[in-house]
Each structure stands twice: as C-alpha cells, then as structure tokens.
C-alpha cells in the first residue's frame, strides 16, 4: 500500500478543527408551564400540579411563578409560587400550587365534572428563572390546553 500525504493532511486538519470547537453551545430558551393535574378538594379549593418545562440546553433554577388561570371564559385566579427548583437541561418537573378559585370558575369546573366533559384552561403570566451562571430572567408564558377527567378518580383532571 502506498503512503498518501494528502490523507494525512486532511486527517490533521480535521483533528485541528475538532479541537478548536468550544463544545456544546449553551442556549437559553423560554420555559413553558402547563397543568399536569388538577384536583378539586372537598372544600372547593383546587390543588394544581403545575409542570414547568426547561427547553434550555443548561440547567435553570425556577425562582417564581405568577400565572393567571382561566377556565372557559372565567378567571379562576392566580397561581403564585416560589419553587426555587432547579430543572436540568431539556427536562421538566412538577410543583403543587393551591388555588382558591373564583365562584364563576367553580361553576365551570362543576359543570365539566358533572357532564364528564373536558375543561379548557388558559395560563398567562410570567416565570422567573435563573440560567446556570447567569442573571435571573423573567419569561412571558401563555398556554392554552384542556384537561380530562381521570378515570376512577372523582374530582381529578389530567
């Protein structure tokens, strides 16, 4: 087999270019929030399991959440929390938030539960998070989705 210097040169150039890379690019993306589960308590208050999603390529610490919640056309209230929760890159975690809903939202919820229908909801507000080794940022969040009743679990929607 004959020695070919051009192949050695190509291999060296490729090696140098690979070594010059700075590794994985760190990007900060807007997080998302959605309701994973909503449980209606005997007292009429709601326990909301809020799913916080980190789309960034680095860990982020979620410092505070302030999201206005609507069910149908009725304002239910504001989900306020200070979870101080660190979520890894491109991962999610769940926090629990108690809510004393407005009477109009309670009626919408009772109607959905009695009729076995989906409950449409909207979340709008801000999530404050701190990317790894950076300053805290406030992100605007707006989500529209629906919840369905969990089979065999009265008062639980997922």
PLY file of the C-alpha trace (Angstrom):
ply
format ascii 1.0
element vertex 158
property float x
property float y
property float z
element edge 157
property int vertex1
property int vertex2
end_header
0.00 0.00 0.00
1.33 3.40 -0.96
1.67 6.25 1.58
-0.50 9.26 0.64
0.43 12.54 2.36
-2.81 14.27 1.32
-4.83 11.84 3.52
-2.59 12.59 6.48
-3.02 16.33 5.84
-6.82 16.01 5.67
-6.83 14.00 8.91
-4.67 16.63 10.67
-6.91 19.49 9.50
-10.00 17.62 10.72
-8.32 16.99 14.07
-7.36 20.67 14.48
-10.87 21.87 13.56
-12.41 19.45 16.06
-10.08 20.65 18.81
-10.95 24.30 18.11
-14.65 23.77 18.88
-15.87 25.18 22.18
-18.02 22.18 22.99
-21.73 22.25 23.46
-23.45 25.53 22.74
-25.31 26.89 25.75
-28.61 28.47 24.83
-31.39 29.85 26.96
-34.88 29.19 25.68
-38.22 30.33 27.05
-39.62 27.86 29.57
-43.17 26.56 29.42
-45.82 25.87 32.04
-48.87 23.65 31.85
-51.22 21.87 34.21
-50.38 18.22 34.67
-53.17 17.51 37.14
-55.91 19.46 38.88
-57.66 18.08 41.95
-60.83 19.63 43.35
-60.82 19.38 47.13
-63.83 18.82 49.40
-63.62 22.48 50.41
-63.90 23.61 46.76
-60.26 24.69 46.55
-58.03 23.32 43.82
-54.64 21.69 44.03
-52.87 22.35 40.76
-49.86 20.30 39.75
-48.01 22.72 37.50
-45.50 21.24 35.07
-42.51 23.53 34.47
-40.53 22.70 31.30
-36.95 23.86 30.73
-36.20 23.96 26.99
-32.70 25.42 27.53
-29.50 23.47 26.96
-28.36 24.26 30.51
-29.92 23.83 33.96
-32.21 26.62 35.18
-33.41 27.46 38.67
-37.10 28.38 38.65
-37.45 31.13 41.22
-41.05 32.32 40.92
-44.26 31.70 39.03
-47.18 34.13 38.63
-49.76 32.79 36.19
-53.34 33.94 35.78
-55.61 30.96 35.19
-58.83 30.96 33.22
-61.29 28.10 32.84
-63.52 28.59 29.85
-64.18 32.33 29.89
-63.99 32.63 33.68
-60.93 33.88 35.58
-60.13 31.27 38.23
-57.34 33.16 39.99
-53.57 33.46 40.02
-51.15 30.61 40.54
-48.35 32.08 42.65
-45.36 30.04 43.76
-41.70 30.43 44.66
-40.42 26.92 44.00
-36.63 27.62 43.98
-36.44 24.44 41.92
-33.53 23.55 39.66
-34.51 21.75 36.46
-31.93 20.15 34.21
-31.46 20.91 30.52
-34.39 19.96 28.29
-36.26 18.47 31.26
-39.35 19.16 33.32
-40.56 18.95 36.89
-43.84 19.46 38.75
-44.76 21.80 41.60
-48.02 21.88 43.56
-49.93 25.14 43.91
-53.14 25.62 45.90
-55.79 27.88 44.43
-59.00 29.23 45.89
-60.87 29.69 42.60
-63.38 32.42 41.86
-67.03 31.39 42.02
-67.51 31.58 38.23
-64.61 29.17 37.70
-66.02 26.80 40.34
-69.28 26.69 38.39
-67.42 25.94 35.12
-65.48 23.17 36.91
-68.62 21.66 38.48
-70.35 21.68 35.09
-67.40 19.94 33.40
-67.18 17.31 36.15
-70.94 16.65 36.21
-71.13 16.39 32.43
-67.96 14.32 32.03
-66.56 16.96 29.66
-63.08 18.34 29.12
-62.08 21.51 30.92
-60.36 24.08 28.75
-57.91 26.34 30.51
-55.51 29.17 29.80
-52.41 30.23 31.72
-50.86 33.64 31.17
-48.19 35.42 33.14
-44.52 35.24 34.00
-42.00 32.67 35.12
-38.73 33.92 36.61
-35.78 31.61 36.15
-32.02 31.82 36.50
-29.90 30.05 33.87
-26.71 28.41 35.11
-24.08 31.08 35.93
-26.24 33.92 34.59
-28.64 36.58 35.87
-32.28 35.92 36.64
-34.67 36.50 33.75
-38.41 36.88 33.56
-40.17 34.97 30.78
-43.69 35.58 29.48
-45.75 32.40 29.35
-49.07 31.79 27.61
-50.59 28.33 27.39
-53.95 27.01 26.20
-54.87 23.41 26.75
-57.50 21.09 28.16
-57.83 18.60 30.99
-59.88 15.41 31.01
-61.29 13.54 33.96
-59.08 10.80 35.34
-60.99 7.50 35.23
-61.87 6.24 38.71
-60.64 9.40 40.45
-63.56 11.73 41.22
-62.63 15.42 41.10
-59.28 14.78 39.36
-58.50 16.08 35.90
-55.36 15.38 33.86
0 1
1 2
2 3
3 4
4 5
5 6
6 7
7 8
8 9
9 10
10 11
11 12
12 13
13 14
14 15
15 16
16 17
17 18
18 19
19 20
20 21
21 22
22 23
23 24
24 25
25 26
26 27
27 28
28 29
29 30
30 31
31 32
32 33
33 34
34 35
35 36
36 37
37 38
38 39
39 40
40 41
41 42
42 43
43 44
44 45
45 46
46 47
47 48
48 49
49 50
50 51
51 52
52 53
53 54
54 55
55 56
56 57
57 58
58 59
59 60
60 61
61 62
62 63
63 64
64 65
65 66
66 67
67 68
68 69
69 70
70 71
71 72
72 73
73 74
74 75
75 76
76 77
77 78
78 79
79 80
80 81
81 82
82 83
83 84
84 85
85 86
86 87
87 88
88 89
89 90
90 91
91 92
92 93
93 94
94 95
95 96
96 97
97 98
98 99
99 100
100 101
101 102
102 103
103 104
104 105
105 106
106 107
107 108
108 109
109 110
110 111
111 112
112 113
113 114
114 115
115 116
116 117
117 118
118 119
119 120
120 121
121 122
122 123
123 124
124 125
125 126
126 127
127 128
128 129
129 130
130 131
131 132
132 133
133 134
134 135
135 136
136 137
137 138
138 139
139 140
140 141
141 142
142 143
143 144
144 145
145 146
146 147
147 148
148 149
149 150
150 151
151 152
152 153
153 154
154 155
155 156
156 157
